[in-house]
Amino acid sequence: MFNRTEDVERTYLNEIVDKLEDAYQADVDRSILYFACTRAMHRLTLTHTGDLTSIIDS
């Protein structure tokens, strides 16, 4: 079994990995959206449901 310090370190490392994965996924999503938007020839219509993502909001 792990001691308390190892449990805290493991939890902290898992949180860091989760945040890095989220950031990477956001970069991939941003790249895909950019690719799709720059291919529009004459008109681009974006639709959404719910709140805007931080990618579109900014």
N, CA, C and O atoms as a CHARMM CRD file, in Angstrom:
* protein
*
  232
    1    1 MET  N      0.84100  -1.17600   0.00000 PROA 1      0.00000
    2    1 MET  CA     0.00000   0.00000   0.00000 PROA 1      0.00000
    3    1 MET  C      0.88600   1.24000   0.00000 PROA 1      0.00000
    4    1 MET  O      2.02100   1.20900   0.47500 PROA 1      0.00000
    5    2 PHE  N      0.35400   2.32000  -0.53500 PROA 2      0.00000
    6    2 PHE  CA     1.09400   3.57800  -0.57700 PROA 2      0.00000
    7    2 PHE  C      0.90600   4.33800   0.73300 PROA 2      0.00000
    8    2 PHE  O     -0.13400   4.23900   1.38400 PROA 2      0.00000
    9    3 ASN  N      1.91700   5.08600   1.09600 PROA 3      0.00000
   10    3 ASN  CA     1.73700   5.93500   2.27200 PROA 3      0.00000
   11    3 ASN  C      1.05000   7.23500   1.86400 PROA 3      0.00000
   12    3 ASN  O      0.82300   7.46800   0.67700 PROA 3      0.00000
   13    4 ARG  N      0.72800   8.05700   2.80800 PROA 4      0.00000
   14    4 ARG  CA    -0.05600   9.28100   2.56200 PROA 4      0.00000
   15    4 ARG  C      0.65500  10.21800   1.57600 PROA 4      0.00000
   16    4 ARG  O      0.01000  10.78300   0.69300 PROA 4      0.00000
   17    5 THR  N      1.95900  10.38600   1.71700 PROA 5      0.00000
   18    5 THR  CA     2.71700  11.27300   0.83300 PROA 5      0.00000
   19    5 THR  C      2.66700  10.78600  -0.60200 PROA 5      0.00000
   20    5 THR  O      2.48900  11.57900  -1.52600 PROA 5      0.00000
   21    6 GLU  N      2.82400   9.47900  -0.79100 PROA 6      0.00000
   22    6 GLU  CA     2.76500   8.92200  -2.14600 PROA 6      0.00000
   23    6 GLU  C      1.37700   9.09600  -2.74500 PROA 6      0.00000
   24    6 GLU  O      1.25000   9.35600  -3.94100 PROA 6      0.00000
   25    7 ASP  N      0.33700   8.95500  -1.93300 PROA 7      0.00000
   26    7 ASP  CA    -1.03300   9.15600  -2.42300 PROA 7      0.00000
   27    7 ASP  C     -1.24100  10.59400  -2.88800 PROA 7      0.00000
   28    7 ASP  O     -1.84100  10.82900  -3.93600 PROA 7      0.00000
   29    8 VAL  N     -0.74600  11.55400  -2.11100 PROA 8      0.00000
   30    8 VAL  CA    -0.89500  12.96500  -2.45900 PROA 8      0.00000
   31    8 VAL  C     -0.11600  13.26400  -3.73400 PROA 8      0.00000
   32    8 VAL  O     -0.62400  13.94500  -4.62400 PROA 8      0.00000
   33    9 GLU  N      1.10600  12.76300  -3.82800 PROA 9      0.00000
   34    9 GLU  CA     1.91900  12.97700  -5.02800 PROA 9      0.00000
   35    9 GLU  C      1.26200  12.35400  -6.25000 PROA 9      0.00000
   36    9 GLU  O      1.24500  12.96200  -7.32000 PROA 9      0.00000
   37   10 ARG  N      0.73300  11.17500  -6.10800 PROA 10     0.00000
   38   10 ARG  CA     0.06800  10.49000  -7.21900 PROA 10     0.00000
   39   10 ARG  C     -1.16200  11.28200  -7.67100 PROA 10     0.00000
   40   10 ARG  O     -1.39300  11.44000  -8.86900 PROA 10     0.00000
   41   11 THR  N     -1.94900  11.77800  -6.71300 PROA 11     0.00000
   42   11 THR  CA    -3.12200  12.58300  -7.04200 PROA 11     0.00000
   43   11 THR  C     -2.70800  13.86000  -7.75900 PROA 11     0.00000
   44   11 THR  O     -3.32600  14.24100  -8.75300 PROA 11     0.00000
   45   12 TYR  N     -1.67000  14.52200  -7.26400 PROA 12     0.00000
   46   12 TYR  CA    -1.17900  15.74900  -7.87200 PROA 12     0.00000
   47   12 TYR  C     -0.70900  15.48900  -9.30500 PROA 12     0.00000
   48   12 TYR  O     -1.02700  16.26100 -10.21000 PROA 12     0.00000
   49   13 LEU  N      0.03300  14.42600  -9.51000 PROA 13     0.00000
   50   13 LEU  CA     0.51800  14.08700 -10.85200 PROA 13     0.00000
   51   13 LEU  C     -0.64100  13.75400 -11.78500 PROA 13     0.00000
   52   13 LEU  O     -0.61900  14.13800 -12.95400 PROA 13     0.00000
   53   14 ASN  N     -1.63300  13.05800 -11.29600 PROA 14     0.00000
   54   14 ASN  CA    -2.80500  12.74400 -12.12100 PROA 14     0.00000
   55   14 ASN  C     -3.53700  14.01300 -12.53800 PROA 14     0.00000
   56   14 ASN  O     -4.01000  14.10800 -13.67100 PROA 14     0.00000
   57   15 GLU  N     -3.63600  14.99000 -11.63800 PROA 15     0.00000
   58   15 GLU  CA    -4.27600  16.25300 -11.98200 PROA 15     0.00000
   59   15 GLU  C     -3.49100  16.99100 -13.06200 PROA 15     0.00000
   60   15 GLU  O     -4.08200  17.57100 -13.97300 PROA 15     0.00000
   61   16 ILE  N     -2.17700  16.97200 -12.96500 PROA 16     0.00000
   62   16 ILE  CA    -1.34300  17.62600 -13.97300 PROA 16     0.00000
   63   16 ILE  C     -1.52300  16.95600 -15.32800 PROA 16     0.00000
   64   16 ILE  O     -1.67200  17.63700 -16.34200 PROA 16     0.00000
   65   17 VAL  N     -1.51000  15.64500 -15.35100 PROA 17     0.00000
   66   17 VAL  CA    -1.68600  14.90700 -16.60400 PROA 17     0.00000
   67   17 VAL  C     -3.05400  15.21100 -17.20500 PROA 17     0.00000
   68   17 VAL  O     -3.16400  15.41600 -18.41300 PROA 17     0.00000
   69   18 ASP  N     -4.09500  15.24200 -16.37900 PROA 18     0.00000
   70   18 ASP  CA    -5.44000  15.55700 -16.87000 PROA 18     0.00000
   71   18 ASP  C     -5.48800  16.94500 -17.49300 PROA 18     0.00000
   72   18 ASP  O     -6.09600  17.12500 -18.54800 PROA 18     0.00000
   73   19 LYS  N     -4.85500  17.93200 -16.85400 PROA 19     0.00000
   74   19 LYS  CA    -4.86200  19.29000 -17.39200 PROA 19     0.00000
   75   19 LYS  C     -4.08500  19.36800 -18.69600 PROA 19     0.00000
   76   19 LYS  O     -4.49100  20.07300 -19.62000 PROA 19     0.00000
   77   20 LEU  N     -2.97900  18.65600 -18.77700 PROA 20     0.00000
   78   20 LEU  CA    -2.20800  18.64800 -20.01500 PROA 20     0.00000
   79   20 LEU  C     -3.00300  18.01100 -21.14600 PROA 20     0.00000
   80   20 LEU  O     -2.98600  18.50400 -22.27400 PROA 20     0.00000
   81   21 GLU  N     -3.70200  16.91300 -20.85000 PROA 21     0.00000
   82   21 GLU  CA    -4.52500  16.26100 -21.86700 PROA 21     0.00000
   83   21 GLU  C     -5.64700  17.18200 -22.32800 PROA 21     0.00000
   84   21 GLU  O     -5.94900  17.24200 -23.51900 PROA 21     0.00000
   85   22 ASP  N     -6.26800  17.90300 -21.39200 PROA 22     0.00000
   86   22 ASP  CA    -7.33100  18.85100 -21.74600 PROA 22     0.00000
   87   22 ASP  C     -6.78700  19.95600 -22.63700 PROA 22     0.00000
   88   22 ASP  O     -7.41900  20.32000 -23.62800 PROA 22     0.00000
   89   23 ALA  N     -5.62200  20.49200 -22.29400 PROA 23     0.00000
   90   23 ALA  CA    -5.01100  21.55800 -23.09000 PROA 23     0.00000
   91   23 ALA  C     -4.67000  21.05500 -24.48100 PROA 23     0.00000
   92   23 ALA  O     -4.89900  21.75500 -25.46700 PROA 23     0.00000
   93   24 TYR  N     -4.12600  19.85400 -24.57300 PROA 24     0.00000
   94   24 TYR  CA    -3.78200  19.29800 -25.87400 PROA 24     0.00000
   95   24 TYR  C     -5.03400  19.10800 -26.70800 PROA 24     0.00000
   96   24 TYR  O     -5.04000  19.43100 -27.89600 PROA 24     0.00000
   97   25 GLN  N     -6.08600  18.59300 -26.11000 PROA 25     0.00000
   98   25 GLN  CA    -7.33500  18.37700 -26.84100 PROA 25     0.00000
   99   25 GLN  C     -7.88900  19.70500 -27.33000 PROA 25     0.00000
  100   25 GLN  O     -8.39900  19.78100 -28.44800 PROA 25     0.00000
  101   26 ALA  N     -7.79900  20.75700 -26.51500 PROA 26     0.00000
  102   26 ALA  CA    -8.27900  22.07700 -26.92900 PROA 26     0.00000
  103   26 ALA  C     -7.47900  22.57700 -28.12700 PROA 26     0.00000
  104   26 ALA  O     -8.04800  23.18300 -29.03600 PROA 26     0.00000
  105   27 ASP  N     -6.16500  22.33400 -28.14200 PROA 27     0.00000
  106   27 ASP  CA    -5.33700  22.74000 -29.28400 PROA 27     0.00000
  107   27 ASP  C     -5.74500  21.99000 -30.54800 PROA 27     0.00000
  108   27 ASP  O     -5.78600  22.57000 -31.63300 PROA 27     0.00000
  109   28 VAL  N     -6.04200  20.70800 -30.40800 PROA 28     0.00000
  110   28 VAL  CA    -6.48100  19.91200 -31.55800 PROA 28     0.00000
  111   28 VAL  C     -7.82300  20.43600 -32.06600 PROA 28     0.00000
  112   28 VAL  O     -8.01100  20.60500 -33.27100 PROA 28     0.00000
  113   29 ASP  N     -8.75100  20.69400 -31.14800 PROA 29     0.00000
  114   29 ASP  CA   -10.06100  21.22200 -31.53800 PROA 29     0.00000
  115   29 ASP  C     -9.92100  22.57000 -32.23300 PROA 29     0.00000
  116   29 ASP  O    -10.58800  22.82700 -33.23600 PROA 29     0.00000
  117   30 ARG  N     -9.05100  23.43400 -31.70000 PROA 30     0.00000
  118   30 ARG  CA    -8.83300  24.75000 -32.29500 PROA 30     0.00000
  119   30 ARG  C     -8.27100  24.60700 -33.70400 PROA 30     0.00000
  120   30 ARG  O     -8.67500  25.33100 -34.61300 PROA 30     0.00000
  121   31 SER  N     -7.34800  23.68300 -33.88300 PROA 31     0.00000
  122   31 SER  CA    -6.74700  23.46400 -35.20500 PROA 31     0.00000
  123   31 SER  C     -7.77600  22.96000 -36.21100 PROA 31     0.00000
  124   31 SER  O     -7.79500  23.39800 -37.36100 PROA 31     0.00000
  125   32 ILE  N     -8.62100  22.04400 -35.77700 PROA 32     0.00000
  126   32 ILE  CA    -9.65800  21.50900 -36.66700 PROA 32     0.00000
  127   32 ILE  C    -10.64600  22.60600 -37.04900 PROA 32     0.00000
  128   32 ILE  O    -11.03700  22.71100 -38.21200 PROA 32     0.00000
  129   33 LEU  N    -11.05400  23.42400 -36.07700 PROA 33     0.00000
  130   33 LEU  CA   -11.97400  24.52000 -36.36700 PROA 33     0.00000
  131   33 LEU  C    -11.33100  25.51300 -37.32100 PROA 33     0.00000
  132   33 LEU  O    -11.97700  25.96100 -38.26900 PROA 33     0.00000
  133   34 TYR  N    -10.08400  25.86200 -37.09100 PROA 34     0.00000
  134   34 TYR  CA    -9.37400  26.78400 -37.97900 PROA 34     0.00000
  135   34 TYR  C     -9.30900  26.22800 -39.39800 PROA 34     0.00000
  136   34 TYR  O     -9.56400  26.94400 -40.36700 PROA 34     0.00000
  137   35 PHE  N     -8.96800  24.95600 -39.51000 PROA 35     0.00000
  138   35 PHE  CA    -8.88100  24.30300 -40.82200 PROA 35     0.00000
  139   35 PHE  C    -10.21600  24.38800 -41.55000 PROA 35     0.00000
  140   35 PHE  O    -10.26900  24.74800 -42.72600 PROA 35     0.00000
  141   36 ALA  N    -11.29200  24.05600 -40.84700 PROA 36     0.00000
  142   36 ALA  CA   -12.62200  24.07600 -41.47300 PROA 36     0.00000
  143   36 ALA  C    -13.02700  25.49200 -41.87100 PROA 36     0.00000
  144   36 ALA  O    -13.58400  25.69100 -42.95100 PROA 36     0.00000
  145   37 CYS  N    -12.75800  26.47300 -41.02300 PROA 37     0.00000
  146   37 CYS  CA   -13.16500  27.85300 -41.31800 PROA 37     0.00000
  147   37 CYS  C    -12.37300  28.45900 -42.46200 PROA 37     0.00000
  148   37 CYS  O    -12.91900  29.23900 -43.24200 PROA 37     0.00000
  149   38 THR  N    -11.11300  28.12000 -42.57500 PROA 38     0.00000
  150   38 THR  CA   -10.29700  28.70800 -43.63900 PROA 38     0.00000
  151   38 THR  C    -10.56600  28.07500 -44.99100 PROA 38     0.00000
  152   38 THR  O    -10.06700  28.56600 -46.00300 PROA 38     0.00000
  153   39 ARG  N    -11.33900  26.99900 -45.03900 PROA 39     0.00000
  154   39 ARG  CA   -11.66300  26.35100 -46.31600 PROA 39     0.00000
  155   39 ARG  C    -12.95600  26.87000 -46.91600 PROA 39     0.00000
  156   39 ARG  O    -13.30100  26.52800 -48.04700 PROA 39     0.00000
  157   40 ALA  N    -13.67800  27.69900 -46.15800 PROA 40     0.00000
  158   40 ALA  CA   -14.93600  28.25500 -46.67500 PROA 40     0.00000
  159   40 ALA  C    -14.62400  29.22000 -47.81700 PROA 40     0.00000
  160   40 ALA  O    -13.78600  30.11000 -47.67100 PROA 40     0.00000
  161   41 MET  N    -15.29300  29.04500 -48.94500 PROA 41     0.00000
  162   41 MET  CA   -15.00600  29.86600 -50.11900 PROA 41     0.00000
  163   41 MET  C    -15.78900  31.17800 -50.12800 PROA 41     0.00000
  164   41 MET  O    -15.20100  32.23400 -50.36200 PROA 41     0.00000
  165   42 HSD  N    -17.08500  31.13900 -49.88000 PROA 42     0.00000
  166   42 HSD  CA   -17.90500  32.32900 -50.03400 PROA 42     0.00000
  167   42 HSD  C    -18.64900  32.71100 -48.75900 PROA 42     0.00000
  168   42 HSD  O    -18.89200  33.89300 -48.51600 PROA 42     0.00000
  169   43 ARG  N    -19.00400  31.74400 -47.96000 PROA 43     0.00000
  170   43 ARG  CA   -19.77600  32.01900 -46.75200 PROA 43     0.00000
  171   43 ARG  C    -19.47000  30.95200 -45.71900 PROA 43     0.00000
  172   43 ARG  O    -19.22500  29.79000 -46.04500 PROA 43     0.00000
  173   44 LEU  N    -19.49200  31.37500 -44.47200 PROA 44     0.00000
  174   44 LEU  CA   -19.27200  30.44900 -43.36700 PROA 44     0.00000
  175   44 LEU  C    -20.34300  30.70300 -42.31900 PROA 44     0.00000
  176   44 LEU  O    -20.50100  31.83000 -41.84800 PROA 44     0.00000
  177   45 THR  N    -21.06200  29.68300 -41.96200 PROA 45     0.00000
  178   45 THR  CA   -22.07500  29.78300 -40.92200 PROA 45     0.00000
  179   45 THR  C    -21.72100  28.80900 -39.81300 PROA 45     0.00000
  180   45 THR  O    -21.60300  27.60600 -40.04600 PROA 45     0.00000
  181   46 LEU  N    -21.55600  29.32500 -38.62400 PROA 46     0.00000
  182   46 LEU  CA   -21.29800  28.47900 -37.46400 PROA 46     0.00000
  183   46 LEU  C    -22.56100  28.42100 -36.62500 PROA 46     0.00000
  184   46 LEU  O    -23.17100  29.45400 -36.35100 PROA 46     0.00000
  185   47 THR  N    -22.95500  27.24300 -36.22100 PROA 47     0.00000
  186   47 THR  CA   -24.09900  27.08600 -35.33400 PROA 47     0.00000
  187   47 THR  C    -23.63000  26.35800 -34.07800 PROA 47     0.00000
  188   47 THR  O    -22.61600  25.66100 -34.09000 PROA 47     0.00000
  189   48 HSD  N    -24.37600  26.53100 -33.00900 PROA 48     0.00000
  190   48 HSD  CA   -24.02000  25.85300 -31.75800 PROA 48     0.00000
  191   48 HSD  C    -25.24900  25.71700 -30.88900 PROA 48     0.00000
  192   48 HSD  O    -26.26600  26.37100 -31.11600 PROA 48     0.00000
  193   49 THR  N    -25.14400  24.87700 -29.91200 PROA 49     0.00000
  194   49 THR  CA   -26.16400  24.77100 -28.88000 PROA 49     0.00000
  195   49 THR  C    -25.46900  24.99100 -27.54500 PROA 49     0.00000
  196   49 THR  O    -24.32000  24.59000 -27.36500 PROA 49     0.00000
  197   50 GLY  N    -26.14300  25.60900 -26.63800 PROA 50     0.00000
  198   50 GLY  CA   -25.55300  25.85400 -25.32300 PROA 50     0.00000
  199   50 GLY  C    -24.56200  27.00800 -25.35100 PROA 50     0.00000
  200   50 GLY  O    -24.61800  27.88000 -26.21800 PROA 50     0.00000
  201   51 ASP  N    -23.66800  26.99100 -24.39600 PROA 51     0.00000
  202   51 ASP  CA   -22.67300  28.06000 -24.27000 PROA 51     0.00000
  203   51 ASP  C    -21.59200  27.92500 -25.32700 PROA 51     0.00000
  204   51 ASP  O    -21.27800  26.82800 -25.79000 PROA 51     0.00000
  205   52 LEU  N    -21.02900  29.07400 -25.69800 PROA 52     0.00000
  206   52 LEU  CA   -19.89000  29.04800 -26.61300 PROA 52     0.00000
  207   52 LEU  C    -18.67700  28.46800 -25.90500 PROA 52     0.00000
  208   52 LEU  O    -18.50100  28.64400 -24.69900 PROA 52     0.00000
  209   53 THR  N    -17.85900  27.78700 -26.65400 PROA 53     0.00000
  210   53 THR  CA   -16.61200  27.30000 -26.08100 PROA 53     0.00000
  211   53 THR  C    -15.62600  28.44500 -25.98700 PROA 53     0.00000
  212   53 THR  O    -15.83600  29.49600 -26.59200 PROA 53     0.00000
  213   54 SER  N    -14.56700  28.25700 -25.24700 PROA 54     0.00000
  214   54 SER  CA   -13.55800  29.31000 -25.12300 PROA 54     0.00000
  215   54 SER  C    -12.87300  29.55500 -26.46300 PROA 54     0.00000
  216   54 SER  O    -12.33300  30.63900 -26.68700 PROA 54     0.00000
  217   55 ILE  N    -12.88500  28.58400 -27.34200 PROA 55     0.00000
  218   55 ILE  CA   -12.26400  28.74600 -28.66400 PROA 55     0.00000
  219   55 ILE  C    -13.03100  29.77300 -29.48200 PROA 55     0.00000
  220   55 ILE  O    -12.42300  30.65800 -30.08400 PROA 55     0.00000
  221   56 ILE  N    -14.33700  29.67300 -29.51600 PROA 56     0.00000
  222   56 ILE  CA   -15.15600  30.57400 -30.31800 PROA 56     0.00000
  223   56 ILE  C    -15.37200  31.89500 -29.58100 PROA 56     0.00000
  224   56 ILE  O    -15.40000  32.95600 -30.20400 PROA 56     0.00000
  225   57 ASP  N    -15.52000  31.83500 -28.28700 PROA 57     0.00000
  226   57 ASP  CA   -15.78400  33.03100 -27.48600 PROA 57     0.00000
  227   57 ASP  C    -14.65300  34.03800 -27.59200 PROA 57     0.00000
  228   57 ASP  O    -14.89700  35.24400 -27.56100 PROA 57     0.00000
  229   58 SER  N    -13.42800  33.56800 -27.71700 PROA 58     0.00000
  230   58 SER  CA   -12.28100  34.48300 -27.81100 PROA 58     0.00000
  231   58 SER  C    -12.09300  34.85900 -29.24000 PROA 58     0.00000
  232   58 SER  O    -11.18400  35.62400 -29.56300 PROA 58     0.00000
